[in-house]
Amino acid sequence: MKKSVAVGIILLFLLSSLIPVVSSNKLNSNRVVHVDDDIEIKIYAGVNEKTNGNYGLGWVVSIKYNQSESIIGTCNITWQTLQGDYIGFSNSTFDLIPNGEIKISGVDWIHFPYPLLYIDIIVNVEEINTSKSGIEIGPFVIFNQGED
């Protein structure tokens, strides 16, 4: 077990040194997953919002709603080991008020004894299914690029 934690920490430092610093004009480039006149859904990494959304500390789901009626949405998150075994899930239901915005975020510090996990986030609002997946290295999330 100590070996897998050490490997996770080494991977974290290697990845952080390989990931370039993003200029401010590219900060939102990988955050928008779905946009139409009524609903904007964003799923991105980095609760402090200082990266391009593909990597960062924790994850964020942001939904803006521009209509005059309230609606209900769901957010489902699953975590799997690298071998494909499910180790956790979170299912949330939320109400979107007219012209409102909601943010759901999380930093999963450790899923002991699994330092490396797959994460899948699926948001469903008004028959719109939006998702992103990637890996978690401790509390750090790296989303797959090109999923939008």
Secondary structure as UniProt FT lines:
FT   HELIX           2..18
FT   HELIX           24..26
FT   TURN            27..31
FT   STRAND          32..35
FT   STRAND          39..45
FT   TURN            47..48
FT   STRAND          55..57
FT   STRAND          59..65
FT   STRAND          71..80
FT   TURN            82..83
FT   STRAND          86..96
FT   TURN            98..99
FT   STRAND          101..106
FT   TURN            112..113
FT   STRAND          116..125
FT   TURN            126..127
FT   STRAND          128..137
FT   TURN            138..139
FT   STRAND          140..143
FT   TURN            145..146
//
